[in-house]
Structure formats: structure tokens, C-alpha cells
Amino acid sequence: MVAGALMAVVAGSWGSVAGDDVQATDIEFELLDGGTATVGAFLDRPVVLNFFASWCTPCVTEMPALESVHQQRPDIAFVGLAVSDTPTRAREIVADTGVTYATGVDPDSAIGNAYEILGMPTTLFIAPDGEVVYQHTGGLTFDQIADHLNRHFIP
């Protein structure tokens, strides 16, 4: 299955912008609640980075599960990035799904391209050193997210 083949595409890489020395963790994005951030700003602990879009049903379906795990695992930073959405549309999805973790927009897919994201939703599990230890393309359940966290990061 194509989704299974895509899961490990980025594992073990930081991702970089083609033709540039900029690391994916250093690309700035707009936060939905104001201001800007980088993925690197969250790397004081492991990061779950979720790429989503409003038109993607599996993306919207998995967001409450991500939020539930986020509530139970304060030792992990959760970050959502809306791809191909306006900030207004992304805010609507975040409000509709009850997400409280940091969310932003990647309107030109600069961060998604740097991580070589090939489908939606895609969730990256990133170690504090910036290494992508696991990538999953497709929707995740609460149990799957928790399992990946326990497998890749000390519970």
C-alpha cells in the first residue's frame, strides 16, 4: 500500500530546504494565536508535528485524538501546521476540533517540502536533537499516537 511505503520516507532526517542550508526546524511560520515560531523553538522536548488541511477528512478526524494525547503528555510538544489553508480557515478547524496545542500555517508548504511530506495528514515524531525518528502518513488514533510516543520517547 502506498501509505505504508510513505511512512518511513523522512525517518532519520532533519529535512532541509532545497538549494539552501536552512534546516526545516529553522523555517518560521505564523501561529494562529499570533506571533511566529519555528519547529526548533519547541525542541526543548520531543515534538509531534502534524501537517493537516481543512479539506482532508482524515486530518480533521485525527485532531481530537492528537489533542487527547497532548492533554495526557505534557512532556511532549504538539504542533499542528495547516497546509494550503488560510489562517482563518485553519482557526475554524482548530476551534471545531477543540485543539489547544500550538498551531500555525504553512501556506507555501515550505516546512512540509523541507520534510518531504508527500500526503495528508502526515505526523512526524521529532527528537529534541531535531531528528525525525518516525513519520506516519495517514490518520492516527489515540492508541496509535500513544504507542508511537511510548516506542520512540520514554513514557
C-alpha positions in Angstrom: 0.0 0.0 0.0 1.3 3.5 -0.9 0.6 4.9 2.6 2.7 2.2 4.2 5.6 3.0 1.8 5.4 6.7 2.6 5.7 6.2 6.4 9.5 6.0 6.6 10.4 8.4 3.8 11.8 11.0 6.2 12.8 8.9 9.2 16.2 9.8 10.4 16.5 13.1 8.5 16.2 16.7 9.6 15.0 17.9 6.3 16.4 20.9 4.6 15.3 23.5 2.1 16.4 22.5 -1.4 19.4 24.6 -2.5 19.7 26.2 0.9 21.4 25.5 4.2 18.3 26.3 6.2 17.1 23.4 8.3 13.4 22.6 8.4 13.5 23.3 12.2 14.5 26.9 11.4 11.7 27.9 9.0 9.5 30.5 10.6 5.7 30.0 10.5 2.7 32.1 11.6 1.0 30.9 14.8 -2.8 31.1 14.7 -2.9 32.8 18.1 -0.5 35.5 17.0 3.2 35.8 16.5 5.6 33.4 14.8 7.6 30.4 15.7 9.8 27.7 14.3 9.7 23.9 15.0 13.1 24.4 16.6 11.6 26.6 19.2 9.7 23.6 20.6 12.7 21.2 20.7 13.4 21.6 24.4 11.5 18.2 24.4 10.2 15.7 21.8 7.8 17.1 19.2 4.8 15.7 17.5 4.4 17.7 14.3 1.2 17.2 12.5 0.5 18.5 9.0 -3.2 18.9 8.2 -5.6 20.6 5.8 -9.2 21.6 6.2 -10.2 19.7 3.0 -8.6 16.5 4.4 -11.2 14.4 6.3 -8.7 12.1 7.9 -6.8 15.2 9.1 -9.8 16.6 10.8 -10.8 13.2 12.2 -7.5 12.6 13.9 -7.2 16.1 15.5 -9.2 15.3 18.6 -7.0 12.2 19.2 -3.9 14.3 19.0 -5.5 16.8 21.4 -6.3 14.0 23.9 -2.8 12.6 23.9 -1.5 16.2 24.1 -3.5 16.6 27.3 -2.0 13.5 28.8 1.6 14.0 27.7 2.8 17.5 28.8 6.4 16.2 28.3 5.8 16.2 24.5 5.3 19.4 22.4 2.4 19.1 19.9 2.5 21.4 16.9 -0.1 21.5 14.1 0.6 23.1 10.7 -2.1 23.8 8.3 -1.0 23.4 4.7 -2.8 25.2 1.8 -5.3 26.9 4.2 -5.8 30.5 5.2 -5.2 31.4 8.8 -9.0 32.0 9.1 -9.9 28.5 7.8 -7.2 26.9 9.9 -8.6 28.7 13.0 -12.1 27.4 12.2 -10.8 23.7 12.1 -8.9 24.2 15.3 -11.9 25.6 17.0 -14.2 22.9 15.6 -11.9 20.1 16.8 -11.1 21.5 20.2 -7.3 21.7 19.6 -5.4 23.7 22.2 -1.8 22.8 21.2 0.3 25.2 19.2 -1.0 25.5 15.6 0.2 27.6 12.7 0.0 27.8 8.9 2.5 26.6 6.3 0.7 28.3 3.3 3.5 27.8 0.8 4.4 24.3 2.2 7.9 25.5 2.9 8.1 23.3 6.0 6.2 20.5 4.5 8.5 20.5 1.5 11.6 20.6 3.7 10.4 17.5 5.5 9.4 16.0 2.1 5.8 15.5 3.1 4.0 13.5 0.4 0.5 13.1 1.7 -2.1 14.3 4.3 -2.2 14.0 7.1 1.4 13.5 8.0 2.7 13.3 11.5 6.4 13.5 12.4 7.8 12.4 15.8 10.9 14.5 16.3 13.6 14.0 18.9 14.9 17.1 20.8 18.0 17.0 18.6 15.8 17.6 15.6 16.0 14.1 14.2 12.8 12.7 12.8 12.5 9.3 14.5 9.2 8.3 12.9 6.9 9.6 10.2 3.3 8.5 9.6 1.2 9.4 6.6 -2.5 8.8 7.1 -4.8 9.3 10.1 -3.8 8.1 13.6 -6.0 7.0 16.5 -5.3 7.9 20.2 -3.8 4.4 20.8 -1.6 4.7 17.8 -0.2 8.1 18.8 0.3 6.9 22.4 2.1 3.8 21.1 4.5 5.7 18.9 5.3 8.1 21.7 6.0 5.2 24.1 8.1 3.4 21.4 10.2 6.4 20.4 10.2 8.5 23.6 10.4 7.4 27.2 6.8 7.4 28.6 
